[in-house]
Amino acid sequence: MTVLILTSDEDVTADMVVARLHAAGTPVLRLDPADLPGRAALSVEYRDGDVHGHLSVNGRTVCVGGLRSVWMRRPGEPAAHAAHASPWLTAETRQALFGMLHSSPARWMNHPRSAEQARLKPWQLRVAHDSGFAVPPTVFTTAPLLARQFAEEHREVVVKAASGPPRGGPGPALVLPTTLIGPDADFAAVAAGPALLQRYIPKRADIRLTCVGTRIFAARKTAEPDQIDGRYGDTGHLWEPVAVPRRIGASVREYVSRAGLAYAAFDFAEDLDGVWWFLECNQGGQFGFVELESGLPISEAVARWLEDGDAGVGTGPDE
């Protein structure tokens, strides 16, 4: 039984898991949908009440019915690398590839339907609240007046992108950084596109919590005074393992259950009173940088899930 990993060639985080799978003797096929057709090939046939499919990458062919799991890591757009790429070819290739994969008995990390919904920030905030997390007041708006009223109410707010960095193709070369603003800011530009504003949480640390199946791994990095976004800038501190409060652990499991996720990367701001405030949950978030600094065995847990299903219980004592 083979593990299929859908990702780009240059994905160091996936490399860490592939190394674990190779060490365990588990067959792996790595495919970037952008290479279909071209470097990769597929065939799918409906016959006698069943769907039979095959994938070929670099001369190696696997039967889709023999897949044990599919990891939707960071795949490219289907047919993006084709000699005559077009929206039509992308749509046709997506139909063939994912129609075939959805017909297989493989487990998904994460299933495309669940992953697509899990990317939506307003939906995330509702599920986070219902799961018991502390969630900062937030507004998405194209109305400058409403944005100004929100800033006047909370005095210090951050503005940030809801969808994250662009993934190639036409669009801005830069992504909006998380920026602290006050009620005296010029909100006229809000009318040009939806803005995400959130009450600012003064923090003493950033928390990155990674959930793999039922296993939870949390790392903490001390923040510098007045630091806004822990992803950027050198704070002089490393990610270190941290115990997960029982209430947070219960909320994480509730969230991933509601969202239908096998993998999730949560970002929290730990405030000056030690409260973990939910910021977002990235269904395909990176974990390599956290593992390399903290030593948490996240890649091992991902590999075990892809091999055998759930990776077991958590890694450390809860508070």
Number of C-alpha atoms within 10 A of each C-alpha: 16 20 23 23 23 20 19 19 14 9 14 13 17 24 14 17 21 23 15 17 21 12 9 12 9 15 15 18 19 18 22 23 26 24 19 25 20 13 16 18 17 18 14 17 11 10 8 7 6 10 16 17 22 18 21 17 18 12 9 9 14 18 16 25 18 15 20 20 24 22 26 18 20 20 17 19 19 24 25 21 17 16 9 9 14 12 11 10 17 19 13 13 21 18 13 14 20 14 14 22 20 14 14 21 13 21 20 21 26 22 16 13 9 17 21 11 14 23 18 15 19 16 12 20 21 12 18 23 15 14 19 16 23 17 18 15 13 17 18 18 16 18 17 17 14 15 24 19 12 21 23 14 12 14 15 18 23 20 20 18 16 17 11 12 13 12 9 10 8 7 9 10 9 8 13 12 15 17 14 18 16 15 17 10 10 12 17 13 12 19 14 10 11 15 21 22 25 22 20 20 18 17 23 19 21 23 25 22 24 26 24 26 24 19 21 24 24 24 22 23 22 18 22 16 11 11 16 20 16 18 9 10 10 10 14 9 11 15 21 17 21 19 16 19 12 12 12 19 21 14 17 24 18 17 22 23 14 14 18 17 21 24 24 27 20 18 21 22 25 22 15 12 9 11 13 21 19 22 21 19 25 20 26 18 17 18 18 21 12 24 20 13 13 18 14 21 14 24 22 17 25 27 25 20 23 26 20 11 16 16 18 14 11 17 15 14 10 13 11
